[in-house]
């Protein structure tokens, strides 16, 4: 099975129970009624990005769906958490791309998202034989990647949250969801 479509979503959940906070985050992301199977980080060739609404049209409650998921949780009051999926797509649509997961503590949406995007782009750049200095800043490497003409687009979807002030479990998720 090679997925033909992909959509991205994110969510946050809060509850006194860890598992229920995760369920609430999945509900917030719109994917709670499905059985999620985590897979590694390959963006399939010729896979079309669609809206969540379009992606969910083909699914029924209980469906088994494949996802790349980043998740993080805390019950520490005021602790910043994030979950991010980075995306890097090659210029050649017949070539596969990369997705990355990042789940940090203490990083803003922007910082976590850039890091996840950088991870995906670095994996794709290595696969495509693009030479780069891993010690350079993301902005500098991003220019090298795009100037090579081999990487067409990078992006990310990130959800962050601050731990509930009363110590309830706070969970964040970011997902790339594959559909046929």
C-alpha positions in Angstrom: 0.0 0.0 0.0 1.4 3.4 -1.0 -0.8 6.2 0.2 -2.1 8.6 -2.4 -3.1 11.4 0.0 -1.8 13.0 3.2 -3.1 15.6 5.6 -1.7 17.3 8.7 -3.4 18.0 12.0 -2.6 18.9 15.5 -4.3 19.1 18.9 -4.0 19.6 22.6 -5.8 17.8 25.5 -5.9 18.4 29.3 -7.2 15.9 31.9 -6.2 14.5 35.3 -5.5 11.2 33.7 -2.5 10.9 31.2 -4.3 8.5 28.8 -7.5 10.7 28.7 -5.4 13.8 28.0 -3.9 12.0 25.0 -7.4 11.0 23.9 -8.5 14.6 24.2 -5.5 15.8 22.1 -6.5 13.2 19.4 -10.1 14.5 19.6 -8.8 18.1 19.3 -6.9 17.0 16.2 -9.9 15.2 14.7 -8.5 11.7 14.6 -9.8 10.2 17.9 -12.3 7.7 16.3 -9.6 5.9 14.3 -7.0 3.2 15.1 -3.6 4.9 14.6 -0.6 2.9 13.5 2.7 4.8 13.7 5.1 4.5 10.8 8.5 5.8 10.0 9.1 9.1 8.2 8.9 8.6 4.5 6.7 11.0 2.5 5.5 8.7 -0.4 6.2 9.7 -4.0 3.4 11.5 -5.8 1.4 11.7 -2.5 -1.0 14.7 -2.7 -1.4 17.0 0.3 -5.1 17.5 1.0 -7.1 19.3 3.7 -8.2 17.4 6.8 -11.8 17.5 5.7 -11.0 15.9 2.3 -8.8 13.3 4.1 -11.4 12.4 6.6 -14.1 11.9 4.0 -12.7 8.5 3.0 -12.5 7.2 6.6 -15.0 5.5 8.9 -14.8 5.3 12.7 -12.6 2.4 13.6 -10.6 2.6 10.4 -6.9 1.7 10.8 -4.9 4.6 9.5 -1.2 5.1 9.2 0.4 8.2 10.8 3.6 9.9 11.6 3.0 11.3 15.0 4.9 13.6 17.4 3.5 13.7 20.9 4.5 15.2 24.2 2.9 15.5 27.7 3.5 17.0 31.1 1.8 17.3 34.4 4.3 19.9 35.6 2.5 23.3 36.0 3.6 26.0 33.4 6.1 23.7 31.6 6.2 24.5 27.9 5.9 21.4 25.6 5.6 21.0 21.9 5.1 18.3 19.2 6.1 19.0 15.6 6.1 17.3 12.3 8.6 18.6 9.7 8.2 18.0 6.0 10.7 18.1 3.1 9.6 17.4 -0.4 11.9 16.8 -3.4 11.5 18.7 -6.7 11.0 15.3 -8.5 7.5 14.1 -7.4 8.5 10.6 -8.3 11.0 10.7 -5.5 10.1 10.2 -1.9 10.4 12.9 0.7 10.8 13.0 4.5 8.7 13.6 7.5 10.3 14.1 10.9 9.0 14.1 14.5 10.2 16.4 17.2 8.8 16.5 20.8 10.7 19.0 22.9 10.3 20.7 26.3 10.8 24.5 26.6 10.6 25.3 22.8 8.1 27.7 21.2 6.1 26.7 18.2 8.5 28.6 15.9 11.7 27.0 17.4 10.2 23.4 17.5 8.8 23.8 14.0 12.0 25.1 12.5 13.9 22.2 14.1 11.5 19.6 12.8 11.6 21.1 9.3 15.5 21.2 9.5 15.5 17.5 10.5 13.3 16.5 7.5 15.3 18.7 5.1 18.6 17.3 6.3 17.5 13.7 5.8 16.3 14.5 2.3 19.4 16.4 1.5 21.6 13.5 2.5 19.5 11.1 0.4 19.7 13.4 -2.6 23.5 13.9 -2.2 23.3 17.6 -1.4 26.5 18.6 0.4 25.9 20.9 3.4 27.6 21.8 6.7 25.4 20.5 9.5 26.9 23.1 11.8 25.5 26.0 9.8 22.3 27.7 10.9 19.0 26.4 9.5 18.4 29.5 7.4 21.8 29.1 5.7 21.2 25.3 5.0 17.6 26.0 3.8 19.1 28.3 1.1 21.6 25.7 0.1 18.8 23.0 -0.1 16.5 25.2 -2.2 19.3 26.5 -4.4 20.3 22.9 -5.3 17.0 22.7 -7.2 16.5 19.2 -5.7 14.3 20.2 -2.7 11.2 22.1 -3.6 9.5 22.7 -0.3 9.8 22.4 3.4 7.2 23.1 6.1 6.0 22.0 9.5 3.0 21.6 11.7 3.5 22.3 15.4 1.4 22.3 18.5 2.7 23.7 21.8 1.0 24.2 25.1 1.9 25.3 28.7 1.4 22.7 31.4 -1.9 23.1 33.2 -1.5 25.4 36.2 -3.2 22.9 38.5 -1.0 19.9 37.5 -3.4 18.2 35.2 -1.9 16.2 32.3 -1.4 18.4 29.2 -0.7 16.5 26.0 0.1 17.9 22.5 0.1 16.0 19.2 1.1 16.8 15.6 0.3 14.2 12.9 0.8 13.5 9.3 -2.1 11.2 8.3 -2.0 8.9 5.3 -5.2 8.1 3.4 -5.8 6.1 0.2 
